[in-house]
């Protein structure tokens, strides 16, 4: 898998996890969902995401 596929998988996991936490624990977890969504939106325009930097440092190929 390349870095873009890892990034989409991690973002999807974070969104699903935060929705489940909002349902079972506290609705404040929806702020995390919003943060992930905003981060995905800004990365569509800038082609940069903090998770991409982390994945590159871990050795994931582009």
PQR file of N, CA, C, O and H, with PARSE charges and radii, in Angstrom:
ATOM      1  N   UNK A   1       0.839  -1.190   0.000 -0.4000 1.5000
ATOM      2  CA  UNK A   1       0.000   0.000   0.000 -0.0000 2.0000
ATOM      3  C   UNK A   1       0.873   1.239   0.000  0.5500 1.7000
ATOM      4  O   UNK A   1       1.959   1.257   0.579 -0.5500 1.4000
ATOM      5  N   UNK A   2       0.379   2.271  -0.660 -0.4000 1.5000
ATOM      6  CA  UNK A   2       1.140   3.512  -0.665 -0.0000 2.0000
ATOM      7  C   UNK A   2       0.589   4.475   0.396  0.5500 1.7000
ATOM      8  O   UNK A   2      -0.380   4.164   1.089 -0.5500 1.4000
ATOM      9  H   UNK A   2      -0.504   2.256  -1.130  0.4000 1.0000
ATOM     10  N   UNK A   3       1.215   5.626   0.509 -0.4000 1.5000
ATOM     11  CA  UNK A   3       0.907   6.563   1.587 -0.0000 2.0000
ATOM     12  C   UNK A   3      -0.526   7.096   1.501  0.5500 1.7000
ATOM     13  O   UNK A   3      -1.158   7.332   2.531 -0.5500 1.4000
ATOM     14  H   UNK A   3       2.002   5.879  -0.054  0.4000 1.0000
ATOM     15  N   UNK A   4      -1.042   7.286   0.283 -0.4000 1.5000
ATOM     16  CA  UNK A   4      -2.395   7.811   0.126 -0.0000 2.0000
ATOM     17  C   UNK A   4      -3.444   6.816   0.631  0.5500 1.7000
ATOM     18  O   UNK A   4      -4.433   7.210   1.249 -0.5500 1.4000
ATOM     19  H   UNK A   4      -0.528   7.094  -0.553  0.4000 1.0000
ATOM     20  N   UNK A   5      -3.226   5.547   0.368 -0.4000 1.5000
ATOM     21  CA  UNK A   5      -4.176   4.531   0.836 -0.0000 2.0000
ATOM     22  C   UNK A   5      -4.127   4.391   2.350  0.5500 1.7000
ATOM     23  O   UNK A   5      -5.165   4.241   2.995 -0.5500 1.4000
ATOM     24  H   UNK A   5      -2.422   5.227  -0.134  0.4000 1.0000
ATOM     25  N   UNK A   6      -2.914   4.441   2.928 -0.4000 1.5000
ATOM     26  CA  UNK A   6      -2.801   4.418   4.381 -0.0000 2.0000
ATOM     27  C   UNK A   6      -3.516   5.617   4.992  0.5500 1.7000
ATOM     28  O   UNK A   6      -4.222   5.488   5.992 -0.5500 1.4000
ATOM     29  H   UNK A   6      -2.071   4.563   2.404  0.4000 1.0000
ATOM     30  N   UNK A   7      -3.326   6.782   4.381 -0.4000 1.5000
ATOM     31  CA  UNK A   7      -3.943   8.001   4.895 -0.0000 2.0000
ATOM     32  C   UNK A   7      -5.461   7.896   4.889  0.5500 1.7000
ATOM     33  O   UNK A   7      -6.105   8.268   5.871 -0.5500 1.4000
ATOM     34  H   UNK A   7      -2.753   6.886   3.568  0.4000 1.0000
ATOM     35  N   UNK A   8      -6.042   7.402   3.811 -0.4000 1.5000
ATOM     36  CA  UNK A   8      -7.499   7.236   3.745 -0.0000 2.0000
ATOM     37  C   UNK A   8      -7.983   6.210   4.772  0.5500 1.7000
ATOM     38  O   UNK A   8      -9.024   6.404   5.400 -0.5500 1.4000
ATOM     39  H   UNK A   8      -5.520   7.100   3.013  0.4000 1.0000
ATOM     40  N   UNK A   9      -7.241   5.132   4.942 -0.4000 1.5000
ATOM     41  CA  UNK A   9      -7.639   4.103   5.917 -0.0000 2.0000
ATOM     42  C   UNK A   9      -7.587   4.650   7.343  0.5500 1.7000
ATOM     43  O   UNK A   9      -8.490   4.387   8.138 -0.5500 1.4000
ATOM     44  H   UNK A   9      -6.395   4.974   4.432  0.4000 1.0000
ATOM     45  N   UNK A  10      -6.561   5.392   7.665 -0.4000 1.5000
ATOM     46  CA  UNK A  10      -6.433   5.957   9.016 -0.0000 2.0000
ATOM     47  C   UNK A  10      -7.521   6.992   9.268  0.5500 1.7000
ATOM     48  O   UNK A  10      -8.116   7.015  10.345 -0.5500 1.4000
ATOM     49  H   UNK A  10      -5.828   5.605   7.019  0.4000 1.0000
ATOM     50  N   UNK A  11      -7.787   7.851   8.279 -0.4000 1.5000
ATOM     51  CA  UNK A  11      -8.835   8.858   8.439 -0.0000 2.0000
ATOM     52  C   UNK A  11     -10.196   8.193   8.619  0.5500 1.7000
ATOM     53  O   UNK A  11     -10.978   8.608   9.474 -0.5500 1.4000
ATOM     54  H   UNK A  11      -7.303   7.831   7.404  0.4000 1.0000
ATOM     55  N   UNK A  12     -10.482   7.177   7.832 -0.4000 1.5000
ATOM     56  CA  UNK A  12     -11.747   6.460   7.981 -0.0000 2.0000
ATOM     57  C   UNK A  12     -11.866   5.807   9.344  0.5500 1.7000
ATOM     58  O   UNK A  12     -12.932   5.834   9.958 -0.5500 1.4000
ATOM     59  H   UNK A  12      -9.846   6.840   7.137  0.4000 1.0000
ATOM     60  N   UNK A  13     -10.780   5.220   9.819 -0.4000 1.5000
ATOM     61  CA  UNK A  13     -10.780   4.600  11.144 -0.0000 2.0000
ATOM     62  C   UNK A  13     -11.039   5.638  12.226  0.5500 1.7000
ATOM     63  O   UNK A  13     -11.843   5.401  13.127 -0.5500 1.4000
ATOM     64  H   UNK A  13      -9.914   5.197   9.320  0.4000 1.0000
ATOM     65  N   UNK A  14     -10.365   6.795  12.150 -0.4000 1.5000
ATOM     66  CA  UNK A  14     -10.553   7.846  13.153 -0.0000 2.0000
ATOM     67  C   UNK A  14     -11.997   8.352  13.154  0.5500 1.7000
ATOM     68  O   UNK A  14     -12.568   8.592  14.218 -0.5500 1.4000
ATOM     69  H   UNK A  14      -9.711   6.988  11.418  0.4000 1.0000
ATOM     70  N   UNK A  15     -12.585   8.513  11.973 -0.4000 1.5000
ATOM     71  CA  UNK A  15     -13.962   8.995  11.901 -0.0000 2.0000
ATOM     72  C   UNK A  15     -14.919   7.975  12.508  0.5500 1.7000
ATOM     73  O   UNK A  15     -15.775   8.334  13.317 -0.5500 1.4000
ATOM     74  H   UNK A  15     -12.121   8.317  11.109  0.4000 1.0000
ATOM     75  N   UNK A  16     -14.781   6.714  12.126 -0.4000 1.5000
ATOM     76  CA  UNK A  16     -15.658   5.687  12.692 -0.0000 2.0000
ATOM     77  C   UNK A  16     -15.481   5.562  14.200  0.5500 1.7000
ATOM     78  O   UNK A  16     -16.463   5.429  14.931 -0.5500 1.4000
ATOM     79  H   UNK A  16     -14.086   6.423  11.469  0.4000 1.0000
ATOM     80  N   UNK A  17     -14.248   5.603  14.666 -0.4000 1.5000
ATOM     81  CA  UNK A  17     -13.977   5.506  16.097 -0.0000 2.0000
ATOM     82  C   UNK A  17     -14.598   6.680  16.854  0.5500 1.7000
ATOM     83  O   UNK A  17     -15.206   6.483  17.907 -0.5500 1.4000
ATOM     84  H   UNK A  17     -13.451   5.711  14.072  0.4000 1.0000
ATOM     85  N   UNK A  18     -14.454   7.889  16.335 -0.4000 1.5000
ATOM     86  CA  UNK A  18     -14.991   9.046  17.046 -0.0000 2.0000
ATOM     87  C   UNK A  18     -16.519   9.065  17.033  0.5500 1.7000
ATOM     88  O   UNK A  18     -17.137   9.529  17.992 -0.5500 1.4000
ATOM     89  H   UNK A  18     -13.960   8.049  15.480  0.4000 1.0000
ATOM     90  N   UNK A  19     -17.138   8.568  15.956 -0.4000 1.5000
ATOM     91  CA  UNK A  19     -18.601   8.472  15.937 -0.0000 2.0000
ATOM     92  C   UNK A  19     -19.076   7.452  16.968  0.5500 1.7000
ATOM     93  O   UNK A  19     -20.054   7.696  17.675 -0.5500 1.4000
ATOM     94  H   UNK A  19     -16.636   8.191  15.177  0.4000 1.0000
ATOM     95  N   UNK A  20     -18.400   6.328  17.058 -0.4000 1.5000
ATOM     96  CA  UNK A  20     -18.761   5.331  18.079 -0.0000 2.0000
ATOM     97  C   UNK A  20     -18.566   5.878  19.487  0.5500 1.7000
ATOM     98  O   UNK A  20     -19.403   5.658  20.362 -0.5500 1.4000
ATOM     99  H   UNK A  20     -17.606   6.130  16.484  0.4000 1.0000
ATOM    100  N   UNK A  21     -17.465   6.589  19.708 -0.4000 1.5000
ATOM    101  CA  UNK A  21     -17.232   7.183  21.024 -0.0000 2.0000
ATOM    102  C   UNK A  21     -18.278   8.252  21.337  0.5500 1.7000
ATOM    103  O   UNK A  21     -18.708   8.377  22.484 -0.5500 1.4000
ATOM    104  H   UNK A  21     -16.784   6.768  18.997  0.4000 1.0000
ATOM    105  N   UNK A  22     -18.690   9.019  20.335 -0.4000 1.5000
ATOM    106  CA  UNK A  22     -19.731  10.021  20.552 -0.0000 2.0000
ATOM    107  C   UNK A  22     -21.059   9.365  20.903  0.5500 1.7000
ATOM    108  O   UNK A  22     -21.813   9.882  21.727 -0.5500 1.4000
ATOM    109  H   UNK A  22     -18.341   8.917  19.403  0.4000 1.0000
ATOM    110  N   UNK A  23     -21.340   8.243  20.288 -0.4000 1.5000
ATOM    111  CA  UNK A  23     -22.606   7.549  20.555 -0.0000 2.0000
ATOM    112  C   UNK A  23     -22.625   6.915  21.942  0.5500 1.7000
ATOM    113  O   UNK A  23     -23.626   7.006  22.652 -0.5500 1.4000
ATOM    114  H   UNK A  23     -20.727   7.823  19.619  0.4000 1.0000
ATOM    115  N   UNK A  24     -21.527   6.277  22.328 -0.4000 1.5000
ATOM    116  CA  UNK A  24     -21.510   5.521  23.576 -0.0000 2.0000
ATOM    117  C   UNK A  24     -20.922   6.268  24.770  0.5500 1.7000
ATOM    118  O   UNK A  24     -21.156   5.880  25.914 -0.5500 1.4000
ATOM    119  H   UNK A  24     -20.714   6.204  21.751  0.4000 1.0000
ATOM    120  N   UNK A  25     -20.162   7.331  24.519 -0.4000 1.5000
ATOM    121  CA  UNK A  25     -19.483   7.986  25.640 -0.0000 2.0000
ATOM    122  C   UNK A  25     -19.921   9.445  25.800  0.5500 1.7000
ATOM    123  O   UNK A  25     -20.607   9.786  26.764 -0.5500 1.4000
ATOM    124  H   UNK A  25     -19.972   7.646  23.590  0.4000 1.0000
ATOM    125  N   UNK A  26     -19.527  10.296  24.862 -0.4000 1.5000
ATOM    126  CA  UNK A  26     -19.827  11.722  24.977 -0.0000 2.0000
ATOM    127  C   UNK A  26     -19.923  12.336  23.586  0.5500 1.7000
ATOM    128  O   UNK A  26     -19.139  12.007  22.696 -0.5500 1.4000
ATOM    129  H   UNK A  26     -18.970  10.019  24.080  0.4000 1.0000
ATOM    130  N   UNK A  27     -20.882  13.222  23.411 -0.4000 1.5000
ATOM    131  CA  UNK A  27     -21.054  13.860  22.102 -0.0000 2.0000
ATOM    132  C   UNK A  27     -19.900  14.810  21.760  0.5500 1.7000
ATOM    133  O   UNK A  27     -19.773  15.245  20.615 -0.5500 1.4000
ATOM    134  H   UNK A  27     -21.519  13.489  24.134  0.4000 1.0000
ATOM    135  N   UNK A  28     -19.078  15.123  22.728 -0.4000 1.5000
ATOM    136  CA  UNK A  28     -17.924  15.990  22.459 -0.0000 2.0000
ATOM    137  C   UNK A  28     -16.917  15.328  21.517  0.5500 1.7000
ATOM    138  O   UNK A  28     -16.082  16.019  20.933 -0.5500 1.4000
ATOM    139  H   UNK A  28     -19.181  14.769  23.658  0.4000 1.0000
ATOM    140  N   UNK A  29     -16.978  14.013  21.360 -0.4000 1.5000
ATOM    141  CA  UNK A  29     -16.096  13.325  20.414 -0.0000 2.0000
ATOM    142  C   UNK A  29     -16.381  13.735  18.982  0.5500 1.7000
ATOM    143  O   UNK A  29     -15.551  13.507  18.102 -0.5500 1.4000
ATOM    144  H   UNK A  29     -17.656  13.451  21.835  0.4000 1.0000
ATOM    145  N   UNK A  30     -17.541  14.339  18.727 -0.4000 1.5000
ATOM    146  CA  UNK A  30     -17.845  14.805  17.370 -0.0000 2.0000
ATOM    147  C   UNK A  30     -16.940  15.967  16.957  0.5500 1.7000
ATOM    148  O   UNK A  30     -16.775  16.223  15.764 -0.5500 1.4000
ATOM    149  H   UNK A  30     -18.215  14.524  19.441  0.4000 1.0000
ATOM    150  N   UNK A  31     -16.355  16.670  17.921 -0.4000 1.5000
ATOM    151  CA  UNK A  31     -15.364  17.692  17.580 -0.0000 2.0000
ATOM    152  C   UNK A  31     -14.144  17.050  16.913  0.5500 1.7000
ATOM    153  O   UNK A  31     -13.568  17.617  15.985 -0.5500 1.4000
ATOM    154  H   UNK A  31     -16.489  16.463  18.890  0.4000 1.0000
ATOM    155  N   UNK A  32     -13.760  15.880  17.387 -0.4000 1.5000
ATOM    156  CA  UNK A  32     -12.649  15.158  16.759 -0.0000 2.0000
ATOM    157  C   UNK A  32     -13.010  14.742  15.338  0.5500 1.7000
ATOM    158  O   UNK A  32     -12.174  14.810  14.437 -0.5500 1.4000
ATOM    159  H   UNK A  32     -14.228  15.419  18.141  0.4000 1.0000
ATOM    160  N   UNK A  33     -14.261  14.309  15.134 -0.4000 1.5000
ATOM    161  CA  UNK A  33     -14.731  13.969  13.798 -0.0000 2.0000
ATOM    162  C   UNK A  33     -14.626  15.186  12.884  0.5500 1.7000
ATOM    163  O   UNK A  33     -14.168  15.081  11.747 -0.5500 1.4000
ATOM    164  H   UNK A  33     -14.941  14.254  15.866  0.4000 1.0000
ATOM    165  N   UNK A  34     -15.053  16.335  13.387 -0.4000 1.5000
ATOM    166  CA  UNK A  34     -14.948  17.576  12.617 -0.0000 2.0000
ATOM    167  C   UNK A  34     -13.517  17.949  12.306  0.5500 1.7000
ATOM    168  O   UNK A  34     -13.224  18.424  11.209 -0.5500 1.4000
ATOM    169  H   UNK A  34     -15.425  16.421  14.311  0.4000 1.0000
ATOM    170  N   UNK A  35     -12.615  17.740  13.261 -0.4000 1.5000
ATOM    171  CA  UNK A  35     -11.205  18.029  13.039 -0.0000 2.0000
ATOM    172  C   UNK A  35     -10.640  17.168  11.928  0.5500 1.7000
ATOM    173  O   UNK A  35      -9.907  17.665  11.073 -0.5500 1.4000
ATOM    174  H   UNK A  35     -12.853  17.354  14.152  0.4000 1.0000
ATOM    175  N   UNK A  36     -10.968  15.887  11.929 -0.4000 1.5000
ATOM    176  CA  UNK A  36     -10.483  14.985  10.887 -0.0000 2.0000
ATOM    177  C   UNK A  36     -11.048  15.417   9.534  0.5500 1.7000
ATOM    178  O   UNK A  36     -10.328  15.429   8.535 -0.5500 1.4000
ATOM    179  H   UNK A  36     -11.563  15.484  12.624  0.4000 1.0000
ATOM    180  N   UNK A  37     -12.328  15.768   9.498 -0.4000 1.5000
ATOM    181  CA  UNK A  37     -12.934  16.219   8.250 -0.0000 2.0000
ATOM    182  C   UNK A  37     -12.303  17.495   7.725  0.5500 1.7000
ATOM    183  O   UNK A  37     -12.033  17.603   6.529 -0.5500 1.4000
ATOM    184  H   UNK A  37     -12.913  15.758  10.309  0.4000 1.0000
ATOM    185  N   UNK A  38     -12.062  18.464   8.598 -0.4000 1.5000
ATOM    186  CA  UNK A  38     -11.400  19.707   8.174 -0.0000 2.0000
ATOM    187  C   UNK A  38      -9.982  19.450   7.694  0.5500 1.7000
ATOM    188  O   UNK A  38      -9.525  20.066   6.732 -0.5500 1.4000
ATOM    189  H   UNK A  38     -12.281  18.377   9.570  0.4000 1.0000
ATOM    190  N   UNK A  39      -9.297  18.552   8.356 -0.4000 1.5000
ATOM    191  CA  UNK A  39      -7.938  18.210   7.952 -0.0000 2.0000
ATOM    192  C   UNK A  39      -7.934  17.567   6.561  0.5500 1.7000
ATOM    193  O   UNK A  39      -7.063  17.866   5.744 -0.5500 1.4000
ATOM    194  H   UNK A  39      -9.669  18.051   9.138  0.4000 1.0000
ATOM    195  N   UNK A  40      -8.902  16.690   6.292 -0.4000 1.5000
ATOM    196  CA  UNK A  40      -9.014  16.087   4.966 -0.0000 2.0000
ATOM    197  C   UNK A  40      -9.321  17.144   3.906  0.5500 1.7000
ATOM    198  O   UNK A  40      -8.788  17.094   2.798 -0.5500 1.4000
ATOM    199  H   UNK A  40      -9.609  16.447   6.956  0.4000 1.0000
ATOM    200  N   UNK A  41     -10.182  18.098   4.254 -0.4000 1.5000
ATOM    201  CA  UNK A  41     -10.527  19.155   3.312 -0.0000 2.0000
ATOM    202  C   UNK A  41      -9.329  20.034   2.988  0.5500 1.7000
ATOM    203  O   UNK A  41      -9.086  20.336   1.819 -0.5500 1.4000
ATOM    204  H   UNK A  41     -10.615  18.139   5.154  0.4000 1.0000
ATOM    205  N   UNK A  42      -8.578  20.450   4.002 -0.4000 1.5000
ATOM    206  CA  UNK A  42      -7.416  21.289   3.731 -0.0000 2.0000
ATOM    207  C   UNK A  42      -6.339  20.524   2.980  0.5500 1.7000
ATOM    208  O   UNK A  42      -5.612  21.111   2.179 -0.5500 1.4000
ATOM    209  H   UNK A  42      -8.776  20.205   4.951  0.4000 1.0000
ATOM    210  N   UNK A  43      -6.225  19.220   3.225 -0.4000 1.5000
ATOM    211  CA  UNK A  43      -5.206  18.451   2.511 -0.0000 2.0000
ATOM    212  C   UNK A  43      -5.570  18.269   1.045  0.5500 1.7000
ATOM    213  O   UNK A  43      -4.687  18.045   0.216 -0.5500 1.4000
ATOM    214  H   UNK A  43      -6.816  18.743   3.876  0.4000 1.0000
ATOM    215  N   UNK A  44      -6.855  18.360   0.708 -0.4000 1.5000
ATOM    216  CA  UNK A  44      -7.261  18.292  -0.692 -0.0000 2.0000
ATOM    217  C   UNK A  44      -6.747  19.496  -1.469  0.5500 1.7000
ATOM    218  O   UNK A  44      -6.446  19.388  -2.657 -0.5500 1.4000
ATOM    219  H   UNK A  44      -7.572  18.542   1.381  0.4000 1.0000
ATOM    220  N   UNK A  45      -6.645  20.645  -0.798 -0.4000 1.5000
ATOM    221  CA  UNK A  45      -6.177  21.860  -1.461 -0.0000 2.0000
ATOM    222  C   UNK A  45      -4.665  22.039  -1.373  0.5500 1.7000
ATOM    223  O   UNK A  45      -4.050  22.565  -2.301 -0.5500 1.4000
ATOM    224  H   UNK A  45      -6.890  20.732   0.168  0.4000 1.0000
ATOM    225  N   UNK A  46      -4.060  21.607  -0.268 -0.4000 1.5000
ATOM    226  CA  UNK A  46      -2.633  21.858  -0.069 -0.0000 2.0000
ATOM    227  C   UNK A  46      -1.759  20.647  -0.362  0.5500 1.7000
ATOM    228  O   UNK A  46      -0.541  20.779  -0.477 -0.5500 1.4000
ATOM    229  H   UNK A  46      -4.560  21.180   0.486  0.4000 1.0000
ATOM    230  N   UNK A  47      -2.374  19.452  -0.485 -0.4000 1.5000
ATOM    231  CA  UNK A  47      -1.647  18.201  -0.687 -0.0000 2.0000
ATOM    232  C   UNK A  47      -0.657  17.935   0.451  0.5500 1.7000
ATOM    233  O   UNK A  47       0.398  17.340   0.235 -0.5500 1.4000
ATOM    234  H   UNK A  47      -3.364  19.345  -0.391  0.4000 1.0000
ATOM    235  N   UNK A  48      -1.002  18.378   1.655 -0.4000 1.5000
ATOM    236  CA  UNK A  48      -0.187  18.133   2.833 -0.0000 2.0000
ATOM    237  C   UNK A  48      -1.099  17.824   4.010  0.5500 1.7000
ATOM    238  O   UNK A  48      -2.136  18.462   4.193 -0.5500 1.4000
ATOM    239  H   UNK A  48      -1.859  18.862   1.830  0.4000 1.0000
ATOM    240  N   UNK A  49      -0.707  16.854   4.791 -0.4000 1.5000
ATOM    241  CA  UNK A  49      -1.454  16.451   5.981 -0.0000 2.0000
ATOM    242  C   UNK A  49      -0.421  16.017   7.034  0.5500 1.7000
ATOM    243  O   UNK A  49       0.568  15.373   6.685 -0.5500 1.4000
ATOM    244  H   UNK A  49       0.135  16.336   4.642  0.4000 1.0000
ATOM    245  N   UNK A  50      -0.629  16.352   8.293 -0.4000 1.5000
ATOM    246  CA  UNK A  50       0.327  15.934   9.322 -0.0000 2.0000
ATOM    247  C   UNK A  50       0.541  14.418   9.356  0.5500 1.7000
ATOM    248  O   UNK A  50       1.650  13.959   9.628 -0.5500 1.4000
ATOM    249  H   UNK A  50      -1.433  16.875   8.577  0.4000 1.0000
ATOM    250  N   UNK A  51      -0.501  13.644   9.085 -0.4000 1.5000
ATOM    251  CA  UNK A  51      -0.355  12.187   9.092 -0.0000 2.0000
ATOM    252  C   UNK A  51       0.556  11.725   7.967  0.5500 1.7000
ATOM    253  O   UNK A  51       1.251  10.719   8.112 -0.5500 1.4000
ATOM    254  H   UNK A  51      -1.402  14.017   8.864  0.4000 1.0000
ATOM    255  N   UNK A  52       0.567  12.441   6.845 -0.4000 1.5000
ATOM    256  CA  UNK A  52       1.474  12.076   5.749 -0.0000 2.0000
ATOM    257  C   UNK A  52       2.926  12.225   6.187  0.5500 1.7000
ATOM    258  O   UNK A  52       3.770  11.396   5.845 -0.5500 1.4000
ATOM    259  H   UNK A  52       0.003  13.258   6.727  0.4000 1.0000
ATOM    260  N   UNK A  53       3.215  13.273   6.937 -0.4000 1.5000
ATOM    261  CA  UNK A  53       4.570  13.476   7.451 -0.0000 2.0000
ATOM    262  C   UNK A  53       4.965  12.339   8.382  0.5500 1.7000
ATOM    263  O   UNK A  53       6.084  11.831   8.312 -0.5500 1.4000
ATOM    264  H   UNK A  53       2.529  13.946   7.215  0.4000 1.0000
ATOM    265  N   UNK A  54       4.044  11.942   9.250 -0.4000 1.5000
ATOM    266  CA  UNK A  54       4.314  10.842  10.180 -0.0000 2.0000
ATOM    267  C   UNK A  54       4.548   9.541   9.418  0.5500 1.7000
ATOM    268  O   UNK A  54       5.483   8.798   9.719 -0.5500 1.4000
ATOM    269  H   UNK A  54       3.135  12.355   9.307  0.4000 1.0000
ATOM    270  N   UNK A  55       3.694   9.269   8.429 -0.4000 1.5000
ATOM    271  CA  UNK A  55       3.844   8.035   7.656 -0.0000 2.0000
ATOM    272  C   UNK A  55       5.153   8.010   6.862  0.5500 1.7000
ATOM    273  O   UNK A  55       5.780   6.959   6.735 -0.5500 1.4000
ATOM    274  H   UNK A  55       2.935   9.873   8.185  0.4000 1.0000
ATOM    275  N   UNK A  56       5.566   9.156   6.330 -0.4000 1.5000
ATOM    276  CA  UNK A  56       6.836   9.230   5.608 -0.0000 2.0000
ATOM    277  C   UNK A  56       8.001   8.926   6.542  0.5500 1.7000
ATOM    278  O   UNK A  56       8.935   8.221   6.161 -0.5500 1.4000
ATOM    279  H   UNK A  56       5.057  10.010   6.433  0.4000 1.0000
ATOM    280  N   UNK A  57       7.950   9.456   7.764 -0.4000 1.5000
ATOM    281  CA  UNK A  57       9.004   9.193   8.730 -0.0000 2.0000
ATOM    282  C   UNK A  57       9.045   7.733   9.164  0.5500 1.7000
ATOM    283  O   UNK A  57      10.092   7.222   9.562 -0.5500 1.4000
ATOM    284  H   UNK A  57       7.191  10.029   8.073  0.4000 1.0000
ATOM    285  N   UNK A  58       7.887   7.065   9.083 -0.4000 1.5000
ATOM    286  CA  UNK A  58       7.830   5.636   9.406 -0.0000 2.0000
ATOM    287  C   UNK A  58       8.284   4.757   8.238  0.5500 1.7000
ATOM    288  O   UNK A  58       8.396   3.540   8.382 -0.5500 1.4000
ATOM    289  H   UNK A  58       7.037   7.481   8.761  0.4000 1.0000
ATOM    290  N   UNK A  59       8.545   5.377   7.082 -0.4000 1.5000
ATOM    291  CA  UNK A  59       9.089   4.638   5.963 -0.0000 2.0000
ATOM    292  C   UNK A  59       8.077   4.147   4.957  0.5500 1.7000
ATOM    293  O   UNK A  59       8.406   3.292   4.135 -0.5500 1.4000
ATOM    294  H   UNK A  59       8.453   6.366   6.965  0.4000 1.0000
ATOM    295  N   UNK A  60       6.839   4.660   4.989 -0.4000 1.5000
ATOM    296  CA  UNK A  60       5.836   4.263   4.021 -0.0000 2.0000
ATOM    297  C   UNK A  60       6.174   4.907   2.677  0.5500 1.7000
ATOM    298  O   UNK A  60       6.486   6.096   2.614 -0.5500 1.4000
ATOM    299  H   UNK A  60       6.572   5.355   5.657  0.4000 1.0000
ATOM    300  N   UNK A  61       6.110   4.123   1.613 -0.4000 1.5000
ATOM    301  CA  UNK A  61       6.478   4.661   0.302 -0.0000 2.0000
ATOM    302  C   UNK A  61       5.358   5.493  -0.300  0.5500 1.7000
ATOM    303  O   UNK A  61       4.179   5.233  -0.065 -0.5500 1.4000
ATOM    304  H   UNK A  61       5.856   3.157   1.664  0.4000 1.0000
ATOM    305  N   UNK A  62       5.739   6.490  -1.071 -0.4000 1.5000
ATOM    306  CA  UNK A  62       4.773   7.417  -1.694 -0.0000 2.0000
ATOM    307  C   UNK A  62       4.060   6.779  -2.870  0.5500 1.7000
ATOM    308  O   UNK A  62       3.220   7.418  -3.503 -0.5500 1.4000
ATOM    309  H   UNK A  62       6.697   6.702  -1.262  0.4000 1.0000
TER
END
